[in-house]
Amino acid sequence: MVVKPARRRRQLQPGVRRASLFVADGKVPQALADALACDGITVEPYAKAAEALTATR
């Protein structure tokens, strides 16, 4: 699967610089993870989701 990065960078929300996408291991191909990273989105293991949500409180 080949995923091309977006031509123009999209903003997540005004003032938000990054976001995390929590998914099961192996569900997101590296090419897609790289494309998401270009837009400020990191792919994280699903097992870390609860810890990350707790840290935002």
Secondary structure, DSSP 8 states (H G I E B T S, - for coil): ------SS---SBTTB--EEEEE-TTSS-HHHHHHHHHTTEEEEEGGGHHHHHHHT-
